[in-house]
Amino acid sequence: MTLADLKTDFLIYVIEEYKFAEKLSGKEVAALFEQHRVFTYVLEHYEALHTTGGQYIVEDINLFIRAAKESLCPAPTSC
């Protein structure tokens, strides 16, 4: 297997873990990940993330998404 194949398999794993943990459909996860550039984040941090467990990955992605949302709207009452 090439590194690209491993990363593709890992992305599928991440989507499935996130889908199960957050009770979302695959389509909802794909839209959320696309909107917040989670696919890019996961691929860029593959070396670190692939050594962790599913729960850690879900928590890390949630933190990443939260940070992305806050950078777009730092004061929730103003958005």
N, C-alpha and C positions, 0 to 999 in steps of 0.2 A: 504494500500500500504506500502511496505517496503521501507527503505531508498535506497536500490539497485534499486527498481522499479522507485523511484523518480529520481534518478541519470540517469537512462537509458532514461526516458522521457525527462529529461533536455538535455541530449546529442543530442537527436533527434531535440529538439527545437533549440539548438545552431547550429546544422548543417543546418537546414532550414533557420534560420536567416542569417547565413553567406553566404549560397548559394544565397539567394535573394539579399543581400547587395552587394556582390562582383560579381554577375552575372556569377556564376560558376555552373557546373553540380554537382550533388551529388557525382559522381565518382571523380571529380576534388577536391572537398572539402575533401573527405575521404583520398585521396592520400596526399594532403597538410597537413592535420591534422596528418596523420600517420608519414609523413616525419619529422615533427617538434614536435612530441609528444604532440600535442594540446589536444588529448583525455585525456591523463594523467593529463595535466595541468588543464583542466576543472573539472575533477573528484576530483583532489586534492584541488581545490579552489571552490568547489560546494557551500559551506556554504555562501561565500561572493558573488559569481557570480549569484546565483539563485535569489537574492534579487534585482538585477539591471535590466535594460531594455535591449532590443535587440541591440540597437545602441551602448550602452556602451560595451556590450559583444563583438560585432564585433570589435570595436576600441581596446579593451583590447587584443583580440586575434591577431590583426594586430601588435600591439606593441610587443607581445610575440614572434611572428614569426620573426619580424624585429630584435629583440634582439638575437634570435637564429641564424639567418643568419649572423649577425655581429660578433658573437662569433666564428663562423666558418671561417669567412673571414673579419678580422678587417680593412684591406685596400682594398677596392673594385678593385683598379687597379692592385693588385697583384694576383687576383684570376681568 
